Amino acid sequence: MAFLGFRAYSTPILKPLWPFFASSAIVYYMLAKIQYAGVRSPEFAKDPKNPYGMSSPFL
């Protein structure tokens, strides 16, 4: 008998999908590092549209 839609047998979710979860975390981390490096590069540091430019008081 199903209780609120749950069945008596479990369906594996994490076991077949763990590579996708791991790779998404790695991609997210690497993109954050690339964005951080790009925003603070000397080429774009003097751009007035850059919120993290050299004129920012948070540096």
PyMOL Python script that loads the backbone (N, CA, C, O; Angstrom):
from pymol import cmd

cmd.read_pdbstr("""\
ATOM      1  N   MET A   1       0.838  -1.175   0.000  1.00  0.00           N
ATOM      2  CA  MET A   1       0.000   0.000   0.000  1.00  0.00           C
ATOM      3  C   MET A   1       0.889   1.246   0.000  1.00  0.00           C
ATOM      4  O   MET A   1       1.872   1.315   0.737  1.00  0.00           O
ATOM      5  N   ALA A   2       0.545   2.200  -0.808  1.00  0.00           N
ATOM      6  CA  ALA A   2       1.336   3.423  -0.911  1.00  0.00           C
ATOM      7  C   ALA A   2       0.829   4.449   0.100  1.00  0.00           C
ATOM      8  O   ALA A   2      -0.364   4.741   0.175  1.00  0.00           O
ATOM      9  N   PHE A   3       1.753   4.977   0.858  1.00  0.00           N
ATOM     10  CA  PHE A   3       1.424   6.010   1.831  1.00  0.00           C
ATOM     11  C   PHE A   3       1.902   7.347   1.302  1.00  0.00           C
ATOM     12  O   PHE A   3       3.108   7.588   1.233  1.00  0.00           O
ATOM     13  N   LEU A   4       0.997   8.205   0.933  1.00  0.00           N
ATOM     14  CA  LEU A   4       1.281   9.523   0.377  1.00  0.00           C
ATOM     15  C   LEU A   4       2.190   9.445  -0.849  1.00  0.00           C
ATOM     16  O   LEU A   4       3.024  10.323  -1.068  1.00  0.00           O
ATOM     17  N   GLY A   5       2.028   8.416  -1.625  1.00  0.00           N
ATOM     18  CA  GLY A   5       2.792   8.283  -2.849  1.00  0.00           C
ATOM     19  C   GLY A   5       4.117   7.579  -2.698  1.00  0.00           C
ATOM     20  O   GLY A   5       4.798   7.348  -3.697  1.00  0.00           O
ATOM     21  N   PHE A   6       4.519   7.222  -1.470  1.00  0.00           N
ATOM     22  CA  PHE A   6       5.775   6.503  -1.265  1.00  0.00           C
ATOM     23  C   PHE A   6       5.553   5.015  -1.472  1.00  0.00           C
ATOM     24  O   PHE A   6       4.570   4.453  -0.989  1.00  0.00           O
ATOM     25  N   ARG A   7       6.444   4.397  -2.171  1.00  0.00           N
ATOM     26  CA  ARG A   7       6.316   2.975  -2.444  1.00  0.00           C
ATOM     27  C   ARG A   7       7.118   2.168  -1.434  1.00  0.00           C
ATOM     28  O   ARG A   7       7.915   2.708  -0.668  1.00  0.00           O
ATOM     29  N   ALA A   8       6.889   0.888  -1.452  1.00  0.00           N
ATOM     30  CA  ALA A   8       7.562   0.006  -0.505  1.00  0.00           C
ATOM     31  C   ALA A   8       9.036  -0.170  -0.845  1.00  0.00           C
ATOM     32  O   ALA A   8       9.836  -0.479   0.038  1.00  0.00           O
ATOM     33  N   TYR A   9       9.411   0.020  -2.105  1.00  0.00           N
ATOM     34  CA  TYR A   9      10.810  -0.152  -2.502  1.00  0.00           C
ATOM     35  C   TYR A   9      11.414   1.221  -2.771  1.00  0.00           C
ATOM     36  O   TYR A   9      10.734   2.147  -3.214  1.00  0.00           O
ATOM     37  N   SER A  10      12.676   1.321  -2.500  1.00  0.00           N
ATOM     38  CA  SER A  10      13.347   2.605  -2.699  1.00  0.00           C
ATOM     39  C   SER A  10      13.923   2.687  -4.106  1.00  0.00           C
ATOM     40  O   SER A  10      14.380   1.689  -4.661  1.00  0.00           O
ATOM     41  N   THR A  11      13.895   3.854  -4.658  1.00  0.00           N
ATOM     42  CA  THR A  11      14.467   4.111  -5.977  1.00  0.00           C
ATOM     43  C   THR A  11      15.798   4.823  -5.775  1.00  0.00           C
ATOM     44  O   THR A  11      15.848   5.847  -5.093  1.00  0.00           O
ATOM     45  N   PRO A  12      16.872   4.304  -6.353  1.00  0.00           N
ATOM     46  CA  PRO A  12      18.167   4.974  -6.166  1.00  0.00           C
ATOM     47  C   PRO A  12      18.211   6.300  -6.919  1.00  0.00           C
ATOM     48  O   PRO A  12      17.961   6.355  -8.123  1.00  0.00           O
ATOM     49  N   ILE A  13      18.527   7.346  -6.202  1.00  0.00           N
ATOM     50  CA  ILE A  13      18.616   8.673  -6.816  1.00  0.00           C
ATOM     51  C   ILE A  13      20.051   9.180  -6.768  1.00  0.00           C
ATOM     52  O   ILE A  13      20.599   9.605  -7.785  1.00  0.00           O
ATOM     53  N   LEU A  14      20.650   9.135  -5.598  1.00  0.00           N
ATOM     54  CA  LEU A  14      22.003   9.678  -5.459  1.00  0.00           C
ATOM     55  C   LEU A  14      23.062   8.782  -6.088  1.00  0.00           C
ATOM     56  O   LEU A  14      24.057   9.275  -6.619  1.00  0.00           O
ATOM     57  N   LYS A  15      22.857   7.493  -6.033  1.00  0.00           N
ATOM     58  CA  LYS A  15      23.885   6.585  -6.542  1.00  0.00           C
ATOM     59  C   LYS A  15      24.150   6.773  -8.033  1.00  0.00           C
ATOM     60  O   LYS A  15      25.319   6.859  -8.409  1.00  0.00           O
ATOM     61  N   PRO A  16      23.146   6.843  -8.909  1.00  0.00           N
ATOM     62  CA  PRO A  16      23.461   7.047 -10.328  1.00  0.00           C
ATOM     63  C   PRO A  16      23.745   8.501 -10.699  1.00  0.00           C
ATOM     64  O   PRO A  16      24.318   8.763 -11.757  1.00  0.00           O
ATOM     65  N   LEU A  17      23.358   9.444  -9.852  1.00  0.00           N
ATOM     66  CA  LEU A  17      23.504  10.857 -10.200  1.00  0.00           C
ATOM     67  C   LEU A  17      24.666  11.557  -9.507  1.00  0.00           C
ATOM     68  O   LEU A  17      24.855  12.756  -9.712  1.00  0.00           O
ATOM     69  N   TRP A  18      25.459  10.850  -8.687  1.00  0.00           N
ATOM     70  CA  TRP A  18      26.530  11.525  -7.963  1.00  0.00           C
ATOM     71  C   TRP A  18      27.566  12.156  -8.877  1.00  0.00           C
ATOM     72  O   TRP A  18      28.106  13.197  -8.505  1.00  0.00           O
ATOM     73  N   PRO A  19      27.891  11.598 -10.067  1.00  0.00           N
ATOM     74  CA  PRO A  19      28.863  12.298 -10.917  1.00  0.00           C
ATOM     75  C   PRO A  19      28.369  13.665 -11.392  1.00  0.00           C
ATOM     76  O   PRO A  19      29.157  14.597 -11.549  1.00  0.00           O
ATOM     77  N   PHE A  20      27.070  13.775 -11.616  1.00  0.00           N
ATOM     78  CA  PHE A  20      26.508  15.049 -12.062  1.00  0.00           C
ATOM     79  C   PHE A  20      26.533  16.082 -10.937  1.00  0.00           C
ATOM     80  O   PHE A  20      26.809  17.257 -11.180  1.00  0.00           O
ATOM     81  N   PHE A  21      26.247  15.655  -9.717  1.00  0.00           N
ATOM     82  CA  PHE A  21      26.315  16.564  -8.579  1.00  0.00           C
ATOM     83  C   PHE A  21      27.749  17.022  -8.338  1.00  0.00           C
ATOM     84  O   PHE A  21      27.993  18.202  -8.085  1.00  0.00           O
ATOM     85  N   ALA A  22      28.689  16.098  -8.415  1.00  0.00           N
ATOM     86  CA  ALA A  22      30.097  16.447  -8.195  1.00  0.00           C
ATOM     87  C   ALA A  22      30.608  17.380  -9.288  1.00  0.00           C
ATOM     88  O   ALA A  22      31.293  18.361  -8.998  1.00  0.00           O
ATOM     89  N   SER A  23      30.279  17.082 -10.537  1.00  0.00           N
ATOM     90  CA  SER A  23      30.762  17.931 -11.629  1.00  0.00           C
ATOM     91  C   SER A  23      30.111  19.307 -11.590  1.00  0.00           C
ATOM     92  O   SER A  23      30.754  20.297 -11.939  1.00  0.00           O
ATOM     93  N   SER A  24      28.857  19.393 -11.176  1.00  0.00           N
ATOM     94  CA  SER A  24      28.231  20.714 -11.083  1.00  0.00           C
ATOM     95  C   SER A  24      28.890  21.551  -9.987  1.00  0.00           C
ATOM     96  O   SER A  24      29.025  22.765 -10.142  1.00  0.00           O
ATOM     97  N   ALA A  25      29.299  20.929  -8.893  1.00  0.00           N
ATOM     98  CA  ALA A  25      30.004  21.668  -7.845  1.00  0.00           C
ATOM     99  C   ALA A  25      31.370  22.138  -8.335  1.00  0.00           C
ATOM    100  O   ALA A  25      31.787  23.257  -8.034  1.00  0.00           O
ATOM    101  N   ILE A  26      32.064  21.294  -9.085  1.00  0.00           N
ATOM    102  CA  ILE A  26      33.379  21.671  -9.616  1.00  0.00           C
ATOM    103  C   ILE A  26      33.248  22.806 -10.623  1.00  0.00           C
ATOM    104  O   ILE A  26      34.039  23.749 -10.600  1.00  0.00           O
ATOM    105  N   VAL A  27      32.260  22.724 -11.503  1.00  0.00           N
ATOM    106  CA  VAL A  27      32.053  23.773 -12.507  1.00  0.00           C
ATOM    107  C   VAL A  27      31.672  25.085 -11.831  1.00  0.00           C
ATOM    108  O   VAL A  27      32.161  26.144 -12.226  1.00  0.00           O
ATOM    109  N   TYR A  28      30.817  25.035 -10.830  1.00  0.00           N
ATOM    110  CA  TYR A  28      30.425  26.240 -10.105  1.00  0.00           C
ATOM    111  C   TYR A  28      31.638  26.892  -9.442  1.00  0.00           C
ATOM    112  O   TYR A  28      31.795  28.112  -9.490  1.00  0.00           O
ATOM    113  N   TYR A  29      32.488  26.082  -8.828  1.00  0.00           N
ATOM    114  CA  TYR A  29      33.684  26.601  -8.162  1.00  0.00           C
ATOM    115  C   TYR A  29      34.641  27.223  -9.167  1.00  0.00           C
ATOM    116  O   TYR A  29      35.166  28.311  -8.931  1.00  0.00           O
ATOM    117  N   MET A  30      34.870  26.549 -10.278  1.00  0.00           N
ATOM    118  CA  MET A  30      35.811  27.061 -11.275  1.00  0.00           C
ATOM    119  C   MET A  30      35.288  28.340 -11.936  1.00  0.00           C
ATOM    120  O   MET A  30      36.060  29.268 -12.177  1.00  0.00           O
ATOM    121  N   LEU A  31      34.001  28.400 -12.227  1.00  0.00           N
ATOM    122  CA  LEU A  31      33.441  29.619 -12.810  1.00  0.00           C
ATOM    123  C   LEU A  31      33.519  30.787 -11.830  1.00  0.00           C
ATOM    124  O   LEU A  31      33.750  31.923 -12.242  1.00  0.00           O
ATOM    125  N   ALA A  32      33.334  30.523 -10.558  1.00  0.00           N
ATOM    126  CA  ALA A  32      33.464  31.586  -9.564  1.00  0.00           C
ATOM    127  C   ALA A  32      34.898  32.103  -9.511  1.00  0.00           C
ATOM    128  O   ALA A  32      35.117  33.308  -9.384  1.00  0.00           O
ATOM    129  N   LYS A  33      35.883  31.196  -9.609  1.00  0.00           N
ATOM    130  CA  LYS A  33      37.283  31.628  -9.618  1.00  0.00           C
ATOM    131  C   LYS A  33      37.601  32.438 -10.866  1.00  0.00           C
ATOM    132  O   LYS A  33      38.312  33.440 -10.788  1.00  0.00           O
ATOM    133  N   ILE A  34      37.083  32.016 -12.019  1.00  0.00           N
ATOM    134  CA  ILE A  34      37.327  32.736 -13.268  1.00  0.00           C
ATOM    135  C   ILE A  34      36.686  34.117 -13.214  1.00  0.00           C
ATOM    136  O   ILE A  34      37.288  35.102 -13.641  1.00  0.00           O
ATOM    137  N   GLN A  35      35.467  34.191 -12.690  1.00  0.00           N
ATOM    138  CA  GLN A  35      34.789  35.480 -12.587  1.00  0.00           C
ATOM    139  C   GLN A  35      35.536  36.406 -11.625  1.00  0.00           C
ATOM    140  O   GLN A  35      35.690  37.595 -11.904  1.00  0.00           O
ATOM    141  N   TYR A  36      35.990  35.878 -10.515  1.00  0.00           N
ATOM    142  CA  TYR A  36      36.742  36.684  -9.546  1.00  0.00           C
ATOM    143  C   TYR A  36      38.021  37.225 -10.174  1.00  0.00           C
ATOM    144  O   TYR A  36      38.368  38.390  -9.982  1.00  0.00           O
ATOM    145  N   ALA A  37      38.717  36.379 -10.919  1.00  0.00           N
ATOM    146  CA  ALA A  37      39.958  36.817 -11.566  1.00  0.00           C
ATOM    147  C   ALA A  37      39.675  37.835 -12.665  1.00  0.00           C
ATOM    148  O   ALA A  37      40.438  38.785 -12.837  1.00  0.00           O
ATOM    149  N   GLY A  38      38.600  37.651 -13.403  1.00  0.00           N
ATOM    150  CA  GLY A  38      38.274  38.570 -14.487  1.00  0.00           C
ATOM    151  C   GLY A  38      37.842  39.934 -14.006  1.00  0.00           C
ATOM    152  O   GLY A  38      38.196  40.948 -14.607  1.00  0.00           O
ATOM    153  N   VAL A  39      37.087  39.971 -12.937  1.00  0.00           N
ATOM    154  CA  VAL A  39      36.593  41.244 -12.414  1.00  0.00           C
ATOM    155  C   VAL A  39      37.731  42.063 -11.823  1.00  0.00           C
ATOM    156  O   VAL A  39      37.710  43.292 -11.888  1.00  0.00           O
ATOM    157  N   ARG A  40      38.706  41.402 -11.256  1.00  0.00           N
ATOM    158  CA  ARG A  40      39.816  42.107 -10.617  1.00  0.00           C
ATOM    159  C   ARG A  40      41.059  42.198 -11.490  1.00  0.00           C
ATOM    160  O   ARG A  40      42.134  42.531 -10.990  1.00  0.00           O
ATOM    161  N   SER A  41      40.939  41.912 -12.764  1.00  0.00           N
ATOM    162  CA  SER A  41      42.094  42.016 -13.656  1.00  0.00           C
ATOM    163  C   SER A  41      42.419  43.491 -13.906  1.00  0.00           C
ATOM    164  O   SER A  41      41.528  44.338 -13.843  1.00  0.00           O
ATOM    165  N   PRO A  42      43.674  43.802 -14.186  1.00  0.00           N
ATOM    166  CA  PRO A  42      44.057  45.209 -14.405  1.00  0.00           C
ATOM    167  C   PRO A  42      43.356  45.837 -15.605  1.00  0.00           C
ATOM    168  O   PRO A  42      43.154  47.051 -15.638  1.00  0.00           O
ATOM    169  N   GLU A  43      42.989  45.036 -16.575  1.00  0.00           N
ATOM    170  CA  GLU A  43      42.337  45.574 -17.767  1.00  0.00           C
ATOM    171  C   GLU A  43      40.973  46.177 -17.441  1.00  0.00           C
ATOM    172  O   GLU A  43      40.601  47.210 -17.998  1.00  0.00           O
ATOM    173  N   PHE A  44      40.231  45.540 -16.549  1.00  0.00           N
ATOM    174  CA  PHE A  44      38.893  46.010 -16.219  1.00  0.00           C
ATOM    175  C   PHE A  44      38.822  46.713 -14.871  1.00  0.00           C
ATOM    176  O   PHE A  44      37.734  47.095 -14.442  1.00  0.00           O
ATOM    177  N   ALA A  45      39.938  46.893 -14.200  1.00  0.00           N
ATOM    178  CA  ALA A  45      39.929  47.527 -12.879  1.00  0.00           C
ATOM    179  C   ALA A  45      39.550  49.001 -12.962  1.00  0.00           C
ATOM    180  O   ALA A  45      38.950  49.531 -12.027  1.00  0.00           O
ATOM    181  N   LYS A  46      39.881  49.663 -14.045  1.00  0.00           N
ATOM    182  CA  LYS A  46      39.597  51.093 -14.181  1.00  0.00           C
ATOM    183  C   LYS A  46      38.263  51.375 -14.864  1.00  0.00           C
ATOM    184  O   LYS A  46      37.910  52.535 -15.079  1.00  0.00           O
ATOM    185  N   ASP A  47      37.535  50.345 -15.200  1.00  0.00           N
ATOM    186  CA  ASP A  47      36.236  50.513 -15.852  1.00  0.00           C
ATOM    187  C   ASP A  47      35.232  51.058 -14.829  1.00  0.00           C
ATOM    188  O   ASP A  47      35.082  50.467 -13.759  1.00  0.00           O
ATOM    189  N   PRO A  48      34.547  52.156 -15.122  1.00  0.00           N
ATOM    190  CA  PRO A  48      33.602  52.705 -14.142  1.00  0.00           C
ATOM    191  C   PRO A  48      32.389  51.807 -13.903  1.00  0.00           C
ATOM    192  O   PRO A  48      31.724  51.934 -12.875  1.00  0.00           O
ATOM    193  N   LYS A  49      32.096  50.911 -14.827  1.00  0.00           N
ATOM    194  CA  LYS A  49      30.965  49.999 -14.640  1.00  0.00           C
ATOM    195  C   LYS A  49      31.316  48.798 -13.767  1.00  0.00           C
ATOM    196  O   LYS A  49      30.435  48.027 -13.386  1.00  0.00           O
ATOM    197  N   ASN A  50      32.585  48.639 -13.453  1.00  0.00           N
ATOM    198  CA  ASN A  50      33.031  47.508 -12.650  1.00  0.00           C
ATOM    199  C   ASN A  50      32.761  47.803 -11.175  1.00  0.00           C
ATOM    200  O   ASN A  50      33.353  48.732 -10.626  1.00  0.00           O
ATOM    201  N   PRO A  51      31.885  47.040 -10.519  1.00  0.00           N
ATOM    202  CA  PRO A  51      31.604  47.327  -9.109  1.00  0.00           C
ATOM    203  C   PRO A  51      32.770  46.989  -8.188  1.00  0.00           C
ATOM    204  O   PRO A  51      32.793  47.443  -7.044  1.00  0.00           O
ATOM    205  N   TYR A  52      33.733  46.207  -8.656  1.00  0.00           N
ATOM    206  CA  TYR A  52      34.884  45.828  -7.844  1.00  0.00           C
ATOM    207  C   TYR A  52      36.152  46.510  -8.328  1.00  0.00           C
ATOM    208  O   TYR A  52      37.254  46.001  -8.118  1.00  0.00           O
ATOM    209  N   GLY A  53      36.005  47.640  -8.963  1.00  0.00           N
ATOM    210  CA  GLY A  53      37.157  48.356  -9.505  1.00  0.00           C
ATOM    211  C   GLY A  53      38.037  48.938  -8.422  1.00  0.00           C
ATOM    212  O   GLY A  53      37.765  48.777  -7.232  1.00  0.00           O
ATOM    213  N   MET A  54      39.086  49.611  -8.838  1.00  0.00           N
ATOM    214  CA  MET A  54      40.037  50.174  -7.887  1.00  0.00           C
ATOM    215  C   MET A  54      39.435  51.318  -7.074  1.00  0.00           C
ATOM    216  O   MET A  54      39.973  51.673  -6.025  1.00  0.00           O
ATOM    217  N   SER A  55      38.344  51.893  -7.532  1.00  0.00           N
ATOM    218  CA  SER A  55      37.727  52.983  -6.784  1.00  0.00           C
ATOM    219  C   SER A  55      36.779  52.476  -5.699  1.00  0.00           C
ATOM    220  O   SER A  55      36.174  53.276  -4.985  1.00  0.00           O
ATOM    221  N   SER A  56      36.646  51.176  -5.570  1.00  0.00           N
ATOM    222  CA  SER A  56      35.743  50.607  -4.579  1.00  0.00           C
ATOM    223  C   SER A  56      36.346  50.716  -3.181  1.00  0.00           C
ATOM    224  O   SER A  56      37.526  50.416  -2.999  1.00  0.00           O
ATOM    225  N   PRO A  57      35.567  51.134  -2.198  1.00  0.00           N
ATOM    226  CA  PRO A  57      36.105  51.239  -0.835  1.00  0.00           C
ATOM    227  C   PRO A  57      36.255  49.884  -0.154  1.00  0.00           C
ATOM    228  O   PRO A  57      36.799  49.814   0.948  1.00  0.00           O
ATOM    229  N   PHE A  58      35.789  48.809  -0.779  1.00  0.00           N
ATOM    230  CA  PHE A  58      35.826  47.490  -0.158  1.00  0.00           C
ATOM    231  C   PHE A  58      37.099  46.725  -0.463  1.00  0.00           C
ATOM    232  O   PHE A  58      37.234  45.586  -0.017  1.00  0.00           O
ATOM    233  N   LEU A  59      38.041  47.298  -1.205  1.00  0.00           N
ATOM    234  CA  LEU A  59      39.283  46.591  -1.530  1.00  0.00           C
ATOM    235  C   LEU A  59      40.322  46.764  -0.465  1.00  0.00           C
ATOM    236  O   LEU A  59      41.425  46.231  -0.587  1.00  0.00           O
TER     237      LEU A  59
END
""", "prot")
cmd.dss("prot")
cmd.show_as("cartoon", "prot")
cmd.util.cbc("prot")
cmd.orient("prot")
